[in-house]
Amino acid sequence: MNTSPRLPTSINSPSYPTEFQQVILKKSQNFVGRTFVFTAISNFLQRYDRGYFIIIGATGSGKSAILAKYVTENPQVLYYNAQLPGKNRAEEFITTISTQIETENFTSLHSLLQQVSDILEPQQKFIIAIDALDAVNHTDQTKGSNLFYLPRYLPRGVYFLLTRRPYLRKQSGLLIETPFQILDLATYPQENHGDIQAYIRRYVNNDEELTAKLTAKSENNFMYLSKILYAVSESDRTAYLREAIVTGQLPPALEAYYQQHLHKMIPPNAPSQERELKLSILRVLVQVPSEALAQTALWLDSVTAAAIASTIDADEYDVEEILENWREFLTLQQTDREISYSVYHSSFRDFLSKQVNFG
């Protein structure tokens, strides 16, 4: 069957996956700020006639919400979420994208994009947004190929807007020889700080003292704030938040979120030897404060794989492999040709400390 690709005109198109619509709606609710990101995207699209724009941020930094908000305001953009169950393989991605643009006549993702490019008006842009590129399972792909077989070169008018957690350059999973820009949310501390405060002020009735304390406690992490702020009704919120700040109490939703993290790091059905090694590594990591607290702490702010291996008398290669698999939950720092690690948020570190020291 030979059909020419038809560009989608609305997010409510029947060919648009329902589960994606649900994610977009949920993630874009209560959205605040991030103007600096949208401005950067707009500038990139104006400057180049094709390319990749990549948003990098730690767990909970708001990457998914940014992408969802962008899609709601630009309904012609195709959307794909690799973090949903069953959506992290290349064949599913290519099938879903081809369905959204209603074509079956293609031999590869590159040929599909070329067909689209051929029917674009001179100033028209075709954008595919992919959330959580780091969640892609590439074990079934050809060795050395790009994640999701994303093209090394792009035809005119075609753009990819990607989000992913921080990664080591040598393990990016992408070889790109077309215009690209990387925006690391961590390199915009002032903008993040302002957006975090604006987000908090929606819930605390102009209580500037509480806003300041929550801002510091959040460490610029929107997921942490959302779980804390949604924990109680508006009438009880101020008293609850003040107590939570002092005691470090976690609301059930945040504790459940962290429990999911822990199960991913150490699966409940993991062999006993693997479990003990991972627990030993975590016991060292939880003694290391997160980046924000490290500025005032008297201990090291991160620790190397070699130091962990020496502490627990384990093989350094095994430790490095586990730490790399935990990449989404850790902050990495490059110092003197070595990589050091710390838990990405202090509240998660405190949660882990209670779990692993009794596990």
N, C-alpha and C positions, 0 to 999 in steps of 0.2 A: 504493500500500500504506500503510494507516494503522496505525502502531504507536506505542504509548506508550513513552517512554524508560525504560530499565531501568538503574538505577544499578549501576556495577561494584562487586563485593564483594571482589575480590582482585587483587593485582598479577599473579597467574598466570592470570588470565582468558584464554581462548583468543583473545578479541578484542584483547588487549593486544599491540602490535607487538613481535616478538621482538628487533629491534635496540634498542628502548628498554630492554627487560629487561637486555640485555647491558651497556648503558651504565650503568644504575642499579647493577648488581652491581659493575662495575669501579670506578665512582666512589665507592661507599660503603665499599669495602674500606680497612682501616687508618685508619678515620675517628677523629679526635680532637677533643674539645671542641666549640666553637661554641655553647655553651649560651646565650650572650647573644642569638644570632640566633633560636634556637628559642623562647626566652622571649618575645622581641618578637613573633614570629608568633602565639604562643598568646594573648598579651595583645590583639593586634589582632582576632583571631577572636572573643574574648570581648566586646570593646568594641563591635564593629560587626556589624550583621546582613547585611553584604555589603561588598565592596570589593576593592581592589588592594593587595597587599603586594609591594614591589619591592626586591630586593637588588642593590646596585651594588658592583662591585669590579673591580680591574684584572685583566689577564691573569694567571692563575696564583694568584689570591688565594683560591681554594677555593669559588667560587660554585656550580659544578656539583656538587661533592661535598656541599655543604650541602643542595642540592635533592634529590640522590639519597638521602641519609640520611633526609631528611624523608619521602620517599615510601616507603622501606622500613619506616619506623615508623608510617606512616599509609597502609596499602595501599588504602584507599578513594579516595585522591587520584588523579586522572587525570594523566598525565605526557606531555609533548611536548618533544622536543629539536630546536630549529631549526638546530642546527649540523651535523646529519648530512646527508650528500649527498641531495639531492632533497626535503629537509624544510623548506626555507626560504620556501615560498610559501603564500599564504593558502588557496588551494583544497585543498592537501594537508593543512594544519592542520585545516580545518573537516571534511574527509572523515574524517580519522583520529579526531577527537573524536567525531563522530557514530557512527562504528563502535564506539568503546569503550563508548558508552552505548546502542548497539543501537537506533537509530531512523533513519528515513528521512523522517519527516513534519515537515519544517521548511522555511522559506523563507529564513532568514538565521541567523547565529550568535545574534543577539539572540532570535529566536523559539525557537530550540532551547533556549537557557538559560531562557527563560520557561516552556517546557514542563517542564523539570526543576524549576524553582522551584515550580511548581504542585503537584507531587507530593511535595515535601519535607515531612517532619514539622516541627512548630514550631521545634525546636532543632537540626534536622539541617542540615549544611553540605555544600555541593557545591563542591569545590576543584579547579581545573585548574592544574597547575604547568607553566610553560614555561621551559625553560632556553635561554639565549643569544638573548634577544629581539633583540639587536643584529645577529644574523646574518640576520634576515628580509630577503628581497628584496621590496621593495614597488613595484618599477617597473611591475608589471602591475595594481596596485590603483588604484582611483579616486583621483584627486589630492585630497590633503587628508584622506584616510581614515586611521584608526588602523592601526598595524601589525597584520597578521593580521585586520583588521576588528574588533579588540577593541572591545566596546561602550563607548560613552561613559557610559551608565547601566547599572547591574546590577540584576536583580530580587532579591528577598529570598532570602537563604541561599546566594547564589552568590559565589564568591571566585576571584581569580586570584593566584597566587604566581609572580612573575617574577624572573628574573635577567638582568642585562645589564652590559656594561662602562660606564664613565663616559661621559657625553654632555653636550653643550651643551643647555641648557634649550630653546632655540629649535628644536633639532633632535631633540626627544625622540620624535617620531613618535606621540605619544599625547595625546589630549585627553580628560581624565577629569573627570566631574562626579558623582562618587560617592566615598564614603570611601576614602582611600588613605594609605599610609605608605611612605616611602623609607628604607631602612636602607643607609647607605654604610659598607662594611666599613672604609674608611680612617679613619673617625672614631672607631674603637675600638682605638687603638694598644695599650693595656694588655692588653685581652682577646686581641688578635691575638698579642701577644708571648708571653702565657702559653700559648696553644694551640700556637704554633710550638715553644716549648720542650718541651711535653709530647709533641709529635710526634717531636722529635729524640731525646728520652730513650728512646723505644722502641727505638732502634737503636744507641746509643752506650754502653750499659752504665754509666750513671751517671757518665760522665766529664764533670764540670761545666765544666771548662776548654774542652773541645771543644764542649760544648753552647753555651756563651756565644759562642764564635767562629762557630759555624755559624748561630746566631740572628742575629748581626750581618750575616753574609754573605748570609743568606737575604732580608733586607729584607722580612720577613713574607710571602714568596712560597712557597706550598706546592708549586707545580709545580717550582720550582727545587730544593727539598729532595727531592722524590720522585725526581727524576732523579739527583741526587747520591747519595742514600742507597741506591737500588736498584742502583747501578752495580757493586758488588762483593759478594762473599760476606761473611758475618758475620765470618769469621776474619781477613779482610784489610781490613775496613772502617775501623778506626781509623787505621791507617797511611796508607791511601789518602786519607782525609778530611783528615788533617793536611797531607799533601803538596799536595792540591788547594787548600786554603785559602791556602797560601804561594805556589804557582805560578799559581793561577788556572786550572788545567787543567780542561777540561770533559769529562765522560764522553760517550761516543758518543751515548747517548740524548738528552742535553741539547743536544748540538751538532746532532743531526738535528732536534730540536724548533725550535731557533733557525733552522735552514736553511729549515724550512717557513715560519716568519715572514718571512724575507727573500724567499722566492719569492712570497709573497703581496704584499709591499710592492713588489717589482720582479719581475714575471713574467719568466721566462727568454725568452719570445717577444716581449717588449715592443719597440716600435720604438726604434731607436738614439737618436733625439732625446729621447724620453720617458725612456729608460734613463739617459742622461747627466744629464738634469735631476734625476732622483730620486737618482742617485749623488751629485751635487753637494750636494743638500739633506742627505743622510745624512752626508756628510763634515763638515758643520757641526754636525749634531746629536750626532755621536759625540764631539765635543770638550766636550759638556755632560754633567756627571756626573748620575747618577740622584739622586733626592730624598734618599736616606739619606746618600750620600757628600757631597752638596752642603753638609751642615752643617759639614764640616771642610775643604772645598776652598777654594782661594783664587780660583777662577774663578766665573763666573756659573752659577747652578744651572739655568737654562733660557734659552731664546732665543725671540724673537718671529718671526713670519713676515716682518715688515718687515726685521728685522735679517738674516735668512737671505737674503731677496731682494736686499738691498743687498750682502751679502758675495759672492754668486755672480752678481750682475748679471742677475737674472731678474725677471719680472713678479710682483709681490706676490700678485695674485689666483691665479696658477697655483700658487705656493708654498702658499698657504692651502688650495687645493683638494686638493693632494697630502697635506698634513698632516692634513686632515680625514679623508681616506680611510685614513690610517694611525692613526686615533684609538685603536684597540685596543692599539697598541704604544707609545703615548706617555702621559706624564703632563702634564696641563694645569694651569696656574696663572693665575688672573685677577689682574692687577696694573695699577692706574691705567688702567682701561678697555681694557687690552690683554691678549691671551692669549699666554702663553709656553709653550714646549714642551721636554720632555726625554724621553729614552728610559726606558721604564718600569722597567728593572732594570739594574744596573751590569754584570752578567755578559753580558747581551744587548748592551749598549753596547760592551763589550770585543770580543765576537764580531763585531759589525758593523764595528768599527774595523779589524779585520784583513781583513775581506772587502772593504769598499769602498775601502780605500786600496791594494788590489792588484787592484781590479776595473776 
